[in-house]
Amino acid sequence: MTDRLSFAQQEDYACTAYNDGMKIALIGTHGIGKTTLCFELAARLKRRNTDVEMVREVARRCPLPINEATNAAAQAWILHTQIAEEIDAESRYECVLADRSVLDNYCYMVHAAGGSPMWERVLDDWLPTYSLLVHVPLWSRPVFDGVRAVDPRFQEEIQDLLEGMITARGLTPLRLQSDEPNRWGEAIEEALLPTLEPTLPLFDDGDRGQV
C-alpha cells in the first residue's frame, strides 16, 4: 500500500518547482486597504518588468457563512482555496501578490471556532513559502461594500489575534506606518529593491517629443 504523504511532503512537491520566484502577502485585519495596496504594488512591479499575478481575497467567493457568522468549515474552505490559488499563481508567474496570507485567514477560524492543531501544522509548513509578509496596520474603519463586516470591534479582535500569532511565531513582517498610507507602496518597493530590475520609463526615448 502506498504511504500517504504528510502535508509537509505535499507542500514540498507543490512548491519546489515554483519557489525560484517571489511571493508577497499583505497581512492585517479587514477593511484597511490591503486589496487597493495590492493593485498599487502590482503596478509598481510591472514597471520594473516583473511578471505579476494577484491572489485576491478568496473569502468573497466562499459558499459558506463568513464574517461574524463564519464557522470552522467555512474557514477551512477559505484556507484550502487560498493555498490552491497561491500554488496555481506560483506555477505561472515569477511574482505573486496576495492580499491575505494563510496566517490572517486562520485568525478568523480561531475567532469563530478556536485553534486547530491540524491547521497549526499547515501554517508551520506554509508560512515559509512567503518571500515577504507585509503588515498593514489598523488605520481605518471598514465601509460596507455588500460583503465586508463593518463592526469595529470585530475588526479589532481579528487584528489582536493576528498580532498575537505574529509574536508567538516569531515572525518579522515588514511593518507599514499607520500615519503614512500614501507611502506604503513605495515602502514595500524599497524593501524589494535588491531583487528588482530598474524602473522602466513610461515612454521610449525615441517617442519623446512626438505628436
Secondary structure, DSSP 8 states (H G I E B T S, - for coil): ------HHHHHHHHHTTTTTSEEEEEE--SSSSHHHHHHHHHHHHHTTT--EEEE--GGGG-SS--GGG--HHHHHHHHHHHHHHHHHHHHH-SEEEESS-HHHHHHHHHHHH---HHHHHHHHHHGGG-SEEEE----S-----SSS---HHHHHHHHHHHHHHHHHTT---EE--TT-GGGHHHHHHHHHGGGS-----SS-GGGTT--
